[in-house]
């Protein structure tokens, strides 16, 4: 079992690096096996296809990020402090795990349809529930939580995309104050 776990970790590390560097379509199973230091057949013992590997990597790491956000929300005293923690968590994730962050950005359009939109392991659902509760509690003015969440996510993720393409200087954390302020203005005009 230990060797299987070790092999799976090698596959994950190689896949993340290659998917971010070459793209999902340009990365072959041969590339993945070679980068992981395993035979191509070994790769297929762990994943029936490259698509299955992509889905597993996305879903497990997307859920892991949701659990991070959920833990952070539990500590927040009010909506503004929860929002600040969300912004800091997103910026910290980008700065500390740029390859994983980029992978999640890169694969979201392909993998999001597989995510249960009502699940607690869904960061978007968690943020939408956070906004809905703040509206219900009178911490925010009435607004559609789904739209507000989409706007807030755009304000957090687009600076990360700009960093990826060299259009913004990093680290992302240095922009956390501006990102928080922009989110607050959108949610509480």
C-alpha positions as CSV (number, residue, x, y, z in Angstrom):
1,X,0.0,0.0,0.0
2,X,2.9,2.3,0.8
3,X,4.4,1.9,-2.7
4,X,1.0,2.7,-4.2
5,X,0.7,5.9,-2.2
6,X,4.2,6.9,-3.1
7,X,3.6,6.2,-6.8
8,X,0.4,8.1,-6.7
9,X,2.2,11.1,-5.1
10,X,4.8,11.0,-7.8
11,X,2.1,10.9,-10.5
12,X,0.3,13.9,-8.9
13,X,3.5,16.0,-8.6
14,X,4.5,15.2,-12.2
15,X,1.0,15.8,-13.5
16,X,0.6,19.2,-11.8
17,X,3.9,20.4,-13.1
18,X,3.3,19.2,-16.6
19,X,-0.3,20.3,-16.8
20,X,0.6,23.8,-15.7
21,X,3.7,24.0,-18.0
22,X,2.4,22.3,-21.2
23,X,-1.4,22.4,-20.8
24,X,-3.9,19.6,-20.3
25,X,-4.2,18.7,-24.0
26,X,-0.5,18.9,-24.8
27,X,0.5,16.6,-21.9
28,X,0.5,13.0,-22.9
29,X,0.3,9.9,-20.7
30,X,3.8,9.1,-21.9
31,X,5.0,12.5,-20.6
32,X,3.3,11.9,-17.3
33,X,4.8,8.5,-16.8
34,X,8.3,9.7,-17.8
35,X,8.1,12.7,-15.4
36,X,6.9,10.5,-12.6
37,X,9.7,7.9,-13.3
38,X,7.2,5.1,-13.9
39,X,6.1,2.9,-16.8
40,X,3.1,4.1,-18.7
41,X,1.3,0.9,-17.7
42,X,1.8,1.8,-14.1
43,X,0.1,5.1,-14.7
44,X,-2.9,3.1,-16.0
45,X,-3.0,0.9,-12.9
46,X,-3.7,4.1,-10.9
47,X,-5.9,6.0,-13.4
48,X,-8.0,4.6,-16.3
49,X,-7.2,7.8,-18.3
50,X,-5.6,11.1,-18.3
51,X,-9.1,12.6,-17.8
52,X,-9.6,10.5,-14.7
53,X,-6.3,11.8,-13.3
54,X,-7.2,15.4,-14.0
55,X,-10.6,15.0,-12.4
56,X,-9.1,13.3,-9.3
57,X,-6.5,16.0,-8.9
58,X,-9.0,18.8,-9.4
59,X,-11.8,17.4,-7.1
60,X,-9.5,16.4,-4.2
61,X,-7.6,19.8,-4.2
62,X,-10.8,21.9,-4.8
63,X,-12.4,20.1,-1.8
64,X,-9.2,20.6,0.2
65,X,-9.4,24.4,-0.5
66,X,-13.0,24.4,0.5
67,X,-12.1,22.8,3.9
68,X,-9.5,25.6,4.4
69,X,-12.1,28.2,3.7
70,X,-14.7,26.5,6.0
71,X,-12.1,26.4,8.9
72,X,-11.3,30.1,8.3
73,X,-15.0,31.0,8.3
74,X,-15.6,29.3,11.6
75,X,-13.1,31.6,13.3
76,X,-14.5,34.8,11.8
77,X,-16.5,37.1,14.2
78,X,-18.5,38.9,11.5
79,X,-18.8,39.2,7.7
80,X,-16.1,41.8,7.2
81,X,-13.5,39.7,9.1
82,X,-14.7,36.6,7.2
83,X,-14.3,38.4,3.9
84,X,-10.9,39.6,4.9
85,X,-9.9,36.0,5.8
86,X,-11.2,34.7,2.4
87,X,-9.1,37.3,0.5
88,X,-6.0,36.5,2.7
89,X,-6.6,32.8,2.2
90,X,-6.9,33.1,-1.6
91,X,-3.8,35.3,-1.8
92,X,-1.8,33.0,0.5
93,X,-2.8,30.0,-1.5
94,X,-1.6,31.6,-4.7
95,X,1.7,32.8,-3.1
96,X,2.4,29.5,-1.2
97,X,1.2,27.0,-3.8
98,X,1.4,28.7,-7.2
99,X,1.5,25.4,-9.2
100,X,-1.6,24.0,-7.5
101,X,-3.4,27.4,-7.8
102,X,-2.6,27.6,-11.5
103,X,-3.7,24.0,-12.0
104,X,-7.1,24.7,-10.4
105,X,-7.5,27.8,-12.6
106,X,-6.5,26.0,-15.7
107,X,-8.8,23.0,-15.2
108,X,-11.8,24.7,-13.7
109,X,-13.9,24.9,-16.9
110,X,-13.4,21.2,-17.6
111,X,-13.8,19.9,-14.0
112,X,-16.4,22.2,-12.4
113,X,-19.3,20.4,-14.0
114,X,-18.3,17.4,-11.9
115,X,-18.5,19.3,-8.6
116,X,-21.7,19.1,-6.6
117,X,-22.9,22.7,-6.5
118,X,-24.6,22.1,-3.1
119,X,-21.6,20.3,-1.5
120,X,-19.8,21.7,1.6
121,X,-16.6,20.8,-0.4
122,X,-17.3,23.5,-2.9
123,X,-15.6,26.9,-2.3
124,X,-18.1,28.8,-4.4
125,X,-21.0,27.4,-2.5
126,X,-19.3,28.2,0.8
127,X,-18.8,31.8,-0.3
128,X,-22.3,32.1,-1.6
129,X,-23.7,30.8,1.7
130,X,-21.4,33.3,3.6
131,X,-22.9,36.2,1.5
132,X,-26.5,34.9,1.9
133,X,-26.0,34.7,5.7
134,X,-24.6,38.2,5.8
135,X,-27.6,39.5,3.9
136,X,-30.0,37.6,6.2
137,X,-28.2,39.0,9.3
138,X,-28.3,42.5,8.0
139,X,-24.5,42.8,7.6
140,X,-24.9,43.4,3.9
141,X,-27.7,45.1,2.0
142,X,-30.2,42.9,0.1
143,X,-28.5,41.4,-3.0
144,X,-28.5,38.2,-5.0
145,X,-25.9,36.0,-3.3
146,X,-24.9,34.1,-6.5
147,X,-24.2,37.3,-8.4
148,X,-22.4,38.9,-5.5
149,X,-20.2,35.8,-5.1
150,X,-19.4,35.7,-8.8
151,X,-18.3,39.4,-8.7
152,X,-16.3,38.8,-5.5
153,X,-14.5,35.8,-7.1
154,X,-13.7,37.8,-10.2
155,X,-12.1,40.5,-8.0
156,X,-10.0,37.8,-6.3
157,X,-9.1,35.6,-9.3
158,X,-8.4,38.1,-12.0
159,X,-5.4,39.6,-10.2
160,X,-4.0,36.0,-9.9
161,X,-4.5,35.5,-13.6
162,X,-2.7,38.8,-14.3
163,X,0.2,37.6,-12.2
164,X,0.3,34.3,-14.2
165,X,0.7,36.3,-17.4
166,X,3.2,38.9,-16.0
167,X,0.7,41.7,-16.1
168,X,0.9,42.4,-12.4
169,X,3.7,42.3,-9.9
170,X,3.6,39.7,-7.1
171,X,3.2,38.3,-4.7
172,X,-0.5,38.4,-4.7
173,X,-0.6,39.0,-1.0
174,X,0.8,42.5,-1.5
175,X,-2.5,43.3,-3.2
176,X,-4.8,41.8,-0.5
177,X,-5.8,45.2,0.9
178,X,-6.9,46.5,-2.5
179,X,-8.7,43.2,-3.3
180,X,-10.5,43.3,0.0
181,X,-11.5,46.9,-0.5
182,X,-12.8,46.2,-4.0
183,X,-14.8,43.2,-2.8
184,X,-16.2,45.2,0.1
185,X,-17.3,48.1,-2.3
186,X,-19.1,45.6,-4.6
187,X,-20.9,43.9,-1.7
188,X,-21.6,46.9,0.3
189,X,-22.0,49.9,-2.0
